[in-house]
Amino acid sequence: MKNTFTHTTPTAEGFFGEYGGSFIPPQLKQVMDEITAAYDEITQDQSFLDELASLYRHYVGRPSPVFHAKRLSEKYGAEIYLKREDLNHTGAHKINHCLGEALLAKRMGKTKLIAETGAGQHGVALATAAALLGMECEIHMGEVDIAKEHPNVVRMKILGATVVPATHGLKTLKEAVDSAFEAYLADPVNQFYAIGSVVGPHPFPRMVRDFQSVVGNEAREQIQEMTGKLPDHVVACVGGGSNAMGLFSAFLDDEGVALHGVEPAGRDLDQVGEHAATLTKGAPGVMHGFKSYMLQSADGEPQEVYSVASGLDYPSVGPQHSYLKDLGRAEYHTVNDQEAIDAFFELSRVEGIIPAIESSHAVAHAIKLAQQKPGQAILLNLSGRGDKDIDFVVDKYGAGYGIG
Ligand SMILES: *Cc1c(COP(=O)(O)O)cnc(C)c1O
């Protein structure tokens, strides 16, 4: 594989326009500088790129196909294509950046991967990469989430990871971040903090995006092969923004391709704590070591966020998305819980593909778009499969769809 990490580069300090950067305690500055230097080095190192490409192919199952969803297209009037990240090993796009980060950590001589997880998706993908590369893995998770996300907790343990409960405060994601960070600071020499999306201090937004750019690079080639042209629209859901950035990165210079990010409107877009639509409802600020749009209370604390898709409920967003929004290069839309659940059943029943609830937000937007733009080509990133969601969806919503 040639070096394909060639997209819009942030400044040396990690800024995309005014967003990104590195707002961290002084004792972390040196560690982050080392990670940046190591990352710069491996992007020029053919043996690293070859090893990652080989894992993508033989372990993850890449390239993932692009599928022309003909029945869905016929029903809604546009040509809808799905980038099938749901078919990856472990069932979502997250394995793409977890392998990249784990491989980098190993090359830097680190022995242990550390991270927080909310619903457990990032934890499972990272524990998988750690097992594959023979590294230790410690995942911090709120006690409340541990009880809620039992299957993922079991998966992580089977994979050999240690799951550390965060027992203070609300015992959810924010506390897991605190707990993981504290554990990381105790030994940043031997440990590597593997961030789960295009967020955090420099160089993580660029690095995670680069690892995810394989999605866009493949899809761009595949759809041209299938249709002889570029799509009119690309669509992806946005939590932290990694699957969207991975897809968008290949189309940034194609002015004719409209980029659509889809945020969760949850139960109520007009009420604090009832959604996680950061770019739609937030304002620029600094949190978790970087500047971006975020949902903040008046005293600068992260607002409570909510979405039916636990992978989307983060109160900030990757800085490059904030930049693309201000530039007007990408548009950000919202889809609420009910629309996402409708799309979950629609894709299942019309195409035989059960999507993750996160990805269902992108499906819902693509369906709306198809009705507005008849005949146009829409490429949507199906970021993950819905196996993890079926019990929850049937318990809570099944009756409305003739189940249970
Ligand atoms: C975690 C997750 C997301 C959200 O993360 P991004 O960084 O915004 O991509 C989306 N889809 C699935 C299936 C996920 O597991």
The ligand as an SDF file (V2000), in Angstrom:
LIG
                    3D

 15 15  0  0  0  0  0  0  0  0999 V2000
  -18.9010    4.5020   18.0520 C   0  0  0  0  0  0  0  0  0  0  0  0
  -19.7700    4.4100   16.8700 C   0  0  0  0  0  0  0  0  0  0  0  0
  -20.1550    5.5550   16.1390 C   0  0  0  0  0  0  0  0  0  0  0  0
  -19.8050    6.9590   16.5630 C   0  0  0  0  0  0  0  0  0  0  0  0
  -18.4530    7.2730   16.5380 O   0  0  0  0  0  0  0  0  0  0  0  0
  -17.8110    8.2360   15.4500 P   0  0  0  0  0  0  0  0  0  0  0  0
  -16.4710    8.5350   16.0020 O   0  0  0  0  0  0  0  0  0  0  0  0
  -18.6850    9.4560   15.3550 O   0  0  0  0  0  0  0  0  0  0  0  0
  -17.7700    7.5070   14.1780 O   0  0  0  0  0  0  0  0  0  0  0  0
  -20.9210    5.3820   14.9960 C   0  0  0  0  0  0  0  0  0  0  0  0
  -21.3140    4.1590   14.5880 N   0  0  0  0  0  0  0  0  0  0  0  0
  -20.9760    3.0430   15.2700 C   0  0  0  0  0  0  0  0  0  0  0  0
  -21.4520    1.7250   14.7610 C   0  0  0  0  0  0  0  0  0  0  0  0
  -20.1930    3.1230   16.4270 C   0  0  0  0  0  0  0  0  0  0  0  0
  -19.8710    2.0080   17.0930 O   0  0  0  0  0  0  0  0  0  0  0  0
  1  2  1  0
  2  3  1  0
  2 14  2  0
  3  4  1  0
  3 10  2  0
  4  5  1  0
  5  6  1  0
  6  7  2  0
  6  8  1  0
  6  9  1  0
 10 11  1  0
 11 12  2  0
 12 13  1  0
 12 14  1  0
 14 15  1  0
M  END
$$$$
